[in-house]
Amino acid sequence: MRSRRNTDGGWAWVVLAVSVFNMYVLGTLAISVGMFQDQFLQHYDDSTAYISLLSSFLVSLQSILGPVASVMCNMFSIRTSMMTGGTILSVGLVASSITNTLPQLLGCFGILSGIGFGIIFTPSTIAVGYYFREKRVLAHGIASSFIGVGVLSGPHVLDWLIDQFGWRTAMSTLGCITAQTVVMGSLIFPHGKSKQSASEAVGTNVSVFTLLKDKILLIIILNYFTSMMGYSIQLVHLPSYARSVGVPPAKIPSLFTAYGLSLTVSRILIGGICNDSSIDLLMMYISCHGLNSLTILLMPLFAHGFDELVLYEVLFGIYYGVSFMLLTPIVVELFGVERLATVFGITLCVGGISYLIGPTIAGALYDLTSSYAAGFHIGGSVSLLGTMLLFLKPILKREIKFPGDPENRECLDPS
């Protein structure tokens, strides 16, 4: 049973500060993928599809390893998962800076760094969910908004480092910064939940299969899979798209500033607004998800210069920022906080497959057409289809009842 002594107060605020720092660093890392991708394309003479696959591995493993991170959180602790992931991520980035070939870069940047990213992302995202109750949505809004702060400021620092010292020094510096997440993770003390024994771990695996029988969870998983198709293409290929339409390289970080600023402000505001229990979180999620999909789909039709791309990034930041921020509270509302790590991990895993597919397809389409437009059209269309799936939720009856957490009105004891 969770201790409530520090719920919404006390050490909970230290945990929030840890999550804030980690989200800032991970936001900087996430947005750096597109910038490094552009450098790889200029440095290595190989197909766009292959180099896109390299970059896609990093962001896909962030999600694919969600269940692994969830098991680590459940069997050991959020602290252990966070510190382990931070260590692997830092080593992977520093090792990437001294590689000489694309296969070596794939192993260090795509796979090793991706493994670290995947292990640290889940605990950094869900930590506040265990320490906050009444202020959970607000706390999560504050924490997740700092991904936007990282997106806002990180590209300018990385652009300066790349311009002055090259992409290798920029990557090694980023590796040193991510090492600080290990120190921050050490501040996450147990929240009153004991470690799982081996038999309890088996029980957790059984519960995963039970969860996967739930139709509502399947809808959420499919929605997340389709949404990440559009997001991953944006994440990996936007800098190259901007360069292809004539945006000077020096102005590309300013696009991320617009994105990061709108992401940060929207998450803080919506975090405060949606902390009101009368707000329908699912309808808010559906609305922002649909608008975000349309923005990606239509972007190549109107964004042919810097000003239009700034508008696109602002809209994308608002809609994506709100929709992803609401995912954790919605999971808690539907499945209970005791299943937060498991459900979140499963969802991220499926989304990670989409991360791997989306940018690679967009890269292959560029090789065929010499244009990134088709990739954005496909990503937005698939994401919009996922939005439509969410309308099935109100008409589906939950067949699987989850005993336990009283916060979840649908969690009924079958006995």
C-alpha positions in Angstrom: 0.0 0.0 0.0 1.3 3.5 -0.8 2.2 5.8 2.0 0.2 9.0 2.0 2.4 11.0 4.3 4.2 12.7 1.4 1.3 12.7 -1.1 0.8 16.2 -2.6 3.4 17.7 -0.2 6.8 17.2 1.5 9.1 15.0 -0.5 6.6 14.9 -3.4 7.9 18.4 -4.4 11.5 17.1 -4.5 10.3 14.3 -6.8 8.5 16.9 -9.0 11.8 18.8 -9.2 13.6 15.6 -10.3 11.0 14.9 -12.9 11.2 18.5 -14.1 15.0 18.3 -14.6 14.8 14.9 -16.3 12.1 16.1 -18.6 14.2 19.1 -19.6 17.2 16.9 -20.4 15.1 14.4 -22.3 13.3 17.1 -24.2 16.7 18.4 -25.3 17.7 14.9 -26.3 14.5 14.2 -28.2 14.7 17.4 -30.3 18.4 16.8 -30.9 17.6 13.7 -33.0 16.5 15.8 -36.0 19.5 18.1 -35.7 21.9 15.2 -35.6 20.0 13.5 -38.4 20.6 16.5 -40.6 24.4 16.4 -39.7 24.6 12.7 -40.5 23.0 13.3 -43.9 25.7 15.9 -44.7 28.6 13.9 -43.2 27.8 10.4 -44.5 27.2 9.4 -48.1 24.3 7.0 -47.7 20.6 6.8 -48.4 18.2 9.0 -46.4 16.2 5.8 -45.5 19.2 4.1 -43.9 20.2 7.2 -41.9 16.6 7.8 -40.9 16.5 4.2 -39.6 19.6 5.0 -37.5 17.9 8.0 -35.9 14.6 6.2 -35.6 16.2 3.5 -33.4 16.9 6.0 -30.7 13.4 7.4 -30.4 11.8 4.0 -31.0 13.7 2.2 -28.2 12.6 5.0 -26.0 9.1 3.6 -26.3 9.7 0.0 -27.1 11.5 -0.6 -23.8 8.6 0.9 -21.9 7.6 -2.5 -20.5 11.2 -3.2 -19.5 11.3 0.0 -17.6 7.9 -0.8 -16.0 9.1 -4.1 -14.8 12.2 -2.5 -13.3 10.0 0.1 -11.6 7.7 -2.6 -10.2 10.4 -5.2 -9.2 13.0 -2.7 -8.0 12.1 0.9 -7.8 11.6 4.1 -9.9 14.9 5.2 -8.5 16.8 2.1 -9.8 15.2 2.4 -13.3 16.0 6.1 -13.6 19.6 5.7 -12.5 20.3 2.7 -14.7 18.7 4.4 -17.8 20.6 7.6 -17.2 24.0 5.7 -17.0 23.4 3.7 -20.2 22.2 6.8 -22.1 25.2 8.9 -21.1 27.7 6.2 -22.0 25.9 5.7 -25.4 26.0 9.3 -26.3 29.7 9.8 -25.4 30.6 6.6 -27.3 28.7 7.9 -30.3 30.9 10.9 -30.5 34.0 8.8 -31.2 32.5 6.5 -33.9 33.8 6.4 -37.4 31.3 4.5 -39.4 27.5 4.3 -39.8 27.2 0.8 -38.3 29.2 2.0 -35.2 26.9 5.0 -35.0 23.9 2.7 -35.3 25.1 0.6 -32.4 26.1 3.5 -30.1 23.6 6.3 -30.9 20.7 4.3 -32.2 20.8 1.2 -30.0 22.8 1.8 -26.8 21.6 5.4 -26.3 18.1 4.2 -27.3 18.2 1.6 -24.6 19.2 4.1 -21.9 16.5 6.5 -23.2 13.9 3.8 -23.0 14.7 2.8 -19.5 14.8 6.4 -18.1 11.8 7.8 -19.9 9.1 5.8 -18.2 10.1 6.4 -14.6 10.8 10.1 -15.3 7.2 10.4 -16.7 5.3 8.4 -14.1 7.1 9.4 -10.9 4.8 12.2 -10.0 1.8 10.0 -10.5 2.8 8.0 -7.4 3.5 11.1 -5.2 0.6 13.3 -6.1 -3.1 12.6 -5.8 -5.3 15.8 -5.6 -2.7 17.8 -7.6 -1.7 15.0 -9.9 -2.8 16.5 -13.2 -1.2 19.9 -12.3 2.0 18.3 -11.2 2.2 16.2 -14.3 1.5 19.3 -16.4 4.4 21.2 -14.8 6.8 18.2 -15.2 5.9 17.5 -18.8 6.0 21.2 -19.7 9.8 21.1 -19.1 10.1 18.9 -22.1 9.0 22.0 -23.9 11.7 24.1 -22.1 14.3 21.6 -23.3 12.9 21.8 -26.8 12.9 25.6 -26.6 16.5 26.2 -25.4 18.3 23.0 -26.3 18.5 23.5 -30.1 20.2 26.9 -29.7 22.9 25.4 -27.4 23.4 22.4 -29.7 23.4 24.6 -32.9 26.2 26.7 -31.3 28.2 23.6 -30.3 27.8 22.1 -33.7 28.8 25.3 -35.4 31.8 25.9 -33.2 33.1 22.4 -32.5 31.2 20.0 -34.7 28.5 17.4 -34.1 30.8 15.0 -32.2 31.6 17.5 -29.5 27.9 18.5 -29.3 27.0 14.9 -28.8 29.6 14.2 -26.1 28.5 17.3 -24.3 24.9 16.1 -24.4 26.1 12.8 -22.9 27.8 14.6 -20.0 24.6 16.6 -19.3 22.4 13.4 -19.4 24.8 11.9 -16.8 23.3 14.3 -14.2 20.0 12.4 -14.4 21.7 9.7 -12.5 22.3 12.1 -9.6 18.8 13.3 -9.7 17.4 9.8 -9.8 19.2 9.1 -6.5 16.7 11.5 -4.8 13.7 9.3 -5.6 13.2 7.5 -2.3 10.7 4.6 -1.9 7.1 5.8 -1.9 5.8 3.1 0.4 5.4 0.4 -2.2 7.6 -2.7 -1.5 9.6 -4.4 -4.1 8.0 -7.3 -5.9 9.2 -10.8 -5.2 9.8 -13.3 -8.0 6.3 -14.7 -7.6 4.8 -11.2 -7.6 6.7 -10.5 -10.8 5.1 -13.5 -12.4 1.7 -12.2 -11.2 2.5 -8.9 -12.9 3.3 -10.6 -16.2 -0.1 -12.4 -15.9 -1.8 -9.1 -15.3 -0.2 -7.7 -18.5 -1.9 -10.4 -20.5 -5.1 -9.7 -18.7 -4.8 -6.0 -19.4 -4.3 -6.7 -23.1 -7.7 -8.4 -23.2 -9.3 -5.1 -22.3 -10.9 -3.4 -25.4 -10.5 0.1 -24.0 -6.8 -0.4 -23.5 -6.4 -1.8 -27.1 -8.1 1.4 -28.4 -5.7 3.6 -26.5 -2.7 1.5 -27.7 -3.8 1.7 -31.3 -4.4 5.5 -31.0 -0.9 6.0 -29.5 0.6 3.8 -32.3 -0.9 6.0 -35.0 -0.2 9.3 -33.3 3.5 8.4 -33.0 3.6 7.8 -36.7 3.0 11.5 -37.3 5.1 12.7 -34.4 8.2 10.6 -35.2 8.3 11.9 -38.8 8.1 15.5 -37.4 10.8 14.8 -34.9 13.3 13.2 -37.3 12.7 15.0 -40.6 11.6 18.6 -39.8 15.1 20.2 -39.9 15.8 18.5 -43.2 12.3 19.6 -44.5 13.0 23.2 -43.4 16.4 23.1 -45.2 14.7 21.7 -48.3 12.3 24.6 -48.6 15.1 27.2 -48.3 15.1 28.0 -44.5 18.7 29.0 -43.6 20.4 26.5 -41.1 20.9 29.4 -38.6 17.1 29.9 -38.4 16.2 26.2 -37.8 16.7 26.4 -34.0 14.2 29.2 -33.9 11.6 26.8 -35.2 12.2 24.6 -32.1 11.9 27.7 -29.9 8.4 28.3 -31.2 7.6 24.7 -30.7 9.1 24.5 -27.2 7.5 27.7 -26.0 4.0 26.7 -27.2 4.5 23.2 -25.7 5.5 24.6 -22.3 2.8 27.2 -22.0 0.0 24.8 -23.2 1.0 22.1 -20.8 1.1 24.4 -17.8 -2.2 26.0 -18.6 -4.0 22.7 -19.4 -2.5 21.1 -16.4 -4.1 23.8 -14.2 -7.4 23.7 -16.1 -7.8 19.9 -16.2 -7.0 19.5 -12.6 -10.7 20.3 -12.2 -12.4 16.9 -11.8 -15.4 18.1 -13.9 -13.2 18.3 -17.0 -13.6 15.4 -19.4 -10.0 14.5 -20.0 -10.8 12.0 -22.8 -12.7 14.5 -24.9 -9.9 17.1 -24.4 -7.4 14.4 -25.5 -9.5 13.5 -28.6 -9.9 17.2 -29.6 -6.2 18.1 -29.4 -5.2 14.8 -30.9 -7.4 15.4 -34.0 -6.2 19.0 -34.4 -2.6 17.8 -34.1 -3.1 15.2 -36.8 -4.7 17.7 -39.2 -1.8 20.1 -38.6 0.8 17.5 -39.6 -1.3 16.4 -42.6 -1.7 19.9 -44.0 1.7 21.3 -43.2 3.4 20.7 -46.6 0.5 22.4 -48.3 1.1 25.8 -46.6 4.5 25.8 -45.0 6.9 26.8 -47.7 9.1 29.2 -45.7 10.3 30.2 -42.3 7.2 32.2 -41.2 4.8 29.4 -42.1 6.9 26.8 -40.4 6.9 28.9 -37.2 3.1 28.9 -37.3 3.1 25.1 -37.9 5.5 24.6 -34.9 3.3 26.7 -32.6 0.1 24.8 -33.6 1.9 21.5 -33.3 3.4 22.4 -29.9 -0.1 23.3 -28.5 -2.0 20.3 -29.8 0.7 17.7 -29.2 1.7 19.1 -25.9 -1.8 18.9 -24.5 -2.6 15.5 -25.9 0.5 13.7 -24.6 0.3 15.4 -21.2 -3.2 14.1 -20.7 -2.2 10.5 -21.4 -0.9 9.7 -17.9 -3.9 11.1 -16.0 -6.3 9.3 -18.4 -4.5 6.0 -17.8 -4.8 6.5 -14.0 -8.5 7.4 -14.4 -9.2 4.3 -16.5 -6.9 1.7 -14.9 -5.9 3.0 -11.5 -2.5 4.2 -10.3 -1.3 0.7 -9.3 -1.3 -0.2 -13.0 0.1 3.1 -14.2 3.7 1.8 -14.9 2.4 -1.4 -16.6 -0.2 0.3 -18.9 2.1 3.2 -19.7 4.9 0.8 -20.5 2.7 -1.3 -22.8 1.5 1.8 -24.6 5.0 3.2 -25.1 6.2 -0.1 -26.5 3.6 -0.2 -29.2 4.3 3.5 -30.0 8.0 2.7 -30.3 7.3 0.4 -33.2 5.6 3.3 -34.9 8.7 5.5 -34.2 10.8 3.0 -36.1 8.4 2.7 -39.0 7.4 6.4 -39.6 10.7 8.1 -40.2 12.1 5.2 -42.2 9.1 5.3 -44.6 9.4 9.1 -44.9 13.1 8.7 -45.6 12.4 6.1 -48.3 9.7 8.3 -49.9 12.3 11.2 -50.0 14.7 8.9 -51.8 12.0 8.2 -54.4 10.5 11.7 -54.7 13.2 14.1 -53.5 10.5 15.6 -51.3 9.5 15.2 -47.6 5.9 16.2 -48.2 4.6 12.7 -48.8 5.9 11.5 -45.4 4.1 14.3 -43.5 0.9 13.6 -45.5 1.0 9.9 -44.6 2.0 10.6 -40.9 -0.9 13.0 -40.5 -3.4 10.8 -42.2 -2.5 7.7 -40.1 -2.6 9.9 -36.9 -6.1 11.2 -37.9 -7.3 7.6 -38.3 -6.2 6.9 -34.7 -8.2 9.8 -33.5 -11.3 8.3 -35.0 -10.7 5.1 -33.0 -11.1 7.0 -29.7 -14.7 7.6 -30.4 -15.3 3.8 -29.9 -14.4 4.2 -26.2 -17.8 5.4 -24.9 -19.6 2.5 -26.6 -17.3 -0.2 -25.4 -18.2 -2.0 -22.2 -15.3 -3.0 -20.0 -15.2 -6.8 -19.8 -12.2 -6.9 -17.5 -12.6 -5.6 -14.0 -9.5 -4.6 -12.1 -9.7 -4.8 -8.3 -7.8 -2.4 -6.1 -7.4 1.3 -6.4 -10.4 3.2 -5.2 -9.5 6.2 -7.3 -10.6 4.2 -10.4 -14.4 4.0 -10.4 -14.3 1.3 -13.0 -11.9 -0.9 -10.9 -14.4 -3.2 -9.2 -13.6 -6.2 -7.0 -14.9 -9.2 -8.9 -15.5 -11.0 -5.7 
